[in-house]
Amino acid sequence: MRARLLEATVELLVERGFAGTSTTLVSERAGVSRGAQLHHFPTKNDLVVAAVEHLTERRGAELAEAVEQLPGGSKRTSAVLRMLGDHFSSPVFAAALELWVAARTDDALLAAVSPLEQRVGRETHRLTVAALGADESEPGVRELVQATLDLVRGLGLAQTITDDTVRRRRILDAWADVLDKELAR
Amino acid sequence: MRARLLEATVELLVERGFAGTSTTLVSERAGVSRGAQLHHFPTKNDLVVAAVEHLTERRGAELAEAVEQLPGGSKRTSAVLRMLGDHFSSPVFAAALELWVAARTDDALLAAVSPLEQRVGRETHRLTVAALGADESEPGVRELVQATLDLVRGLGLAQTITDDTVRRRRILDAWADVLDKELAR
C-alpha cells in the first residue's frame, strides 16, 4: 500500500506538477482510503518527499546496474555520459525538479529536501567517478566530474519543456572527447 | 505602470513561486488598480510571461554591457564563465525557473514560454561565442559552447536551494582551463 501511494504521488508530480498534486488525488489514484493514507503520511510534504526518495533510490539502483552493462574501451566515457544524460532526463527527474523548485519557497519542504539532495548528490558523484575510472587525487579531476553532473542536470532541465535528445547526445559526445583527454593526463 | 506591474510580478515569483503569485497580490504590490492591471494583462499567464521577458531582456542588456568590461588576456575565459555563472544564479533565473517548471504542466503557458526561451537561448549563445572569441566553424566548438551554457544552467539550478558560490567558482575555473586548451586547438 505504501508503494502504491508513492508511485501515484510521483505520477501526479510528473503529470500535474507540485501545485496540482493533492493528497486527495493521490489516495484516489492509489486506490487507498484517506484514513490509511493519513496513517502512513500525515501531510502532503511527507508524501512527496517520501515519494521522490523512493523513486530516486530505485532509479539509483537501476543506474548502478546499468553501469555494470556498459562497454569498456574507447566508447566507455561516451556511454557513461549518455547513461547519465538519459537518467537526468527521465520523468523521475521531472518529479524531483517539481519538489526542488517548490522547496525554494517552502522552508518546511526545504528542510526535508536538502538532506535527500545532498545524499543523492554524493551517491551519484561516487558512481560517476567509479564508472569513469577517474582519479580524484589528480588536480582538477574532481571539478570536472562535478561539472559533468551539473551539465547533465542542466541538460535535464532543458529536456523538461522540449525534446532535446539529439542536441543532448551531440553535446555529451563532445564532452566525452574532452573528458577522455583530461582524465588521461 | 506597466513596468511597476512587471517588477512586482518578478519579485513575487522569486519570493513565493509560480503557485504563490496571484494577480491580486501583484496589483497590491505594484499599487495599481485591478482594472488598470486587467487592461494591460488580462490573465496571470500574460503577466508572468511579460514579466520574465521584461527582466530577461534587461538582464541580457546588462550581460552585454558586462562583457565590455571583462579583462582580455589569460584570465578572460575564467572571467566570462564567472559572469555567466553569476547571471544564471541570480534571482531573475529563479523567476524564469518558476515559469519554466510551471510551463511543463500547463500547455497554454508552454506555448508562450517556448518562443521566449528559444530566443533568449540563441542570444545568450551568440553573446557567449563572441565573449570567448570562439570559432564555431571548428569541429566540436559549437558543442562545447552549448555545454558551457547547459553547465551554467545546471549550476543555476543548484544555487536555487543552497549557496553554491564557492563550489561554482572552482568548477568554472577548472572548466575555463579546459576550454582555453580546446578553443586554442
Chai-1 contact restraints between the chains, C-beta under 6 A:
chainA,res_idxA,chainB,res_idxB,connection_type,confidence,min_distance_angstrom,max_distance_angstrom,comment,restraint_id
A,R16,B,T105,contact,1.0,0.0,6.0,A-B,restraint_1
A,G17,B,T105,contact,1.0,0.0,6.0,A-B,restraint_2
A,A19,B,A19,contact,1.0,0.0,6.0,A-B,restraint_3
A,V101,B,V101,contact,1.0,0.0,6.0,A-B,restraint_4
A,A103,B,I161,contact,1.0,0.0,6.0,A-B,restraint_5
A,R104,B,T160,contact,1.0,0.0,6.0,A-B,restraint_6
A,R104,B,I161,contact,1.0,0.0,6.0,A-B,restraint_7
A,T105,B,R16,contact,1.0,0.0,6.0,A-B,restraint_8
A,T105,B,G17,contact,1.0,0.0,6.0,A-B,restraint_9
A,G140,B,A174,contact,1.0,0.0,6.0,A-B,restraint_10
A,E143,B,R170,contact,1.0,0.0,6.0,A-B,restraint_11
A,E143,B,I171,contact,1.0,0.0,6.0,A-B,restraint_12
A,E143,B,A174,contact,1.0,0.0,6.0,A-B,restraint_13
A,L144,B,A174,contact,1.0,0.0,6.0,A-B,restraint_14
A,Q146,B,I171,contact,1.0,0.0,6.0,A-B,restraint_15
A,A147,B,L151,contact,1.0,0.0,6.0,A-B,restraint_16
A,A147,B,I171,contact,1.0,0.0,6.0,A-B,restraint_17
A,A147,B,W175,contact,1.0,0.0,6.0,A-B,restraint_18
A,D150,B,L151,contact,1.0,0.0,6.0,A-B,restraint_19
A,D150,B,G154,contact,1.0,0.0,6.0,A-B,restraint_20
A,D150,B,L155,contact,1.0,0.0,6.0,A-B,restraint_21
A,L151,B,A147,contact,1.0,0.0,6.0,A-B,restraint_22
A,L151,B,D150,contact,1.0,0.0,6.0,A-B,restraint_23
A,L151,B,L151,contact,1.0,0.0,6.0,A-B,restraint_24
A,L151,B,G154,contact,1.0,0.0,6.0,A-B,restraint_25
A,R153,B,G154,contact,1.0,0.0,6.0,A-B,restraint_26
A,R153,B,L157,contact,1.0,0.0,6.0,A-B,restraint_27
A,G154,B,D150,contact,1.0,0.0,6.0,A-B,restraint_28
A,G154,B,L151,contact,1.0,0.0,6.0,A-B,restraint_29
A,G154,B,R153,contact,1.0,0.0,6.0,A-B,restraint_30
A,G154,B,G154,contact,1.0,0.0,6.0,A-B,restraint_31
A,L155,B,D150,contact,1.0,0.0,6.0,A-B,restraint_32
A,L157,B,R153,contact,1.0,0.0,6.0,A-B,restraint_33
A,L157,B,L157,contact,1.0,0.0,6.0,A-B,restraint_34
A,T160,B,R104,contact,1.0,0.0,6.0,A-B,restraint_35
A,I161,B,A103,contact,1.0,0.0,6.0,A-B,restraint_36
A,I161,B,R104,contact,1.0,0.0,6.0,A-B,restraint_37
A,R170,B,E143,contact,1.0,0.0,6.0,A-B,restraint_38
A,I171,B,E143,contact,1.0,0.0,6.0,A-B,restraint_39
A,I171,B,Q146,contact,1.0,0.0,6.0,A-B,restraint_40
A,I171,B,A147,contact,1.0,0.0,6.0,A-B,restraint_41
A,A174,B,G140,contact,1.0,0.0,6.0,A-B,restraint_42
A,A174,B,E143,contact,1.0,0.0,6.0,A-B,restraint_43
A,A174,B,L144,contact,1.0,0.0,6.0,A-B,restraint_44
A,W175,B,A147,contact,1.0,0.0,6.0,A-B,restraint_45
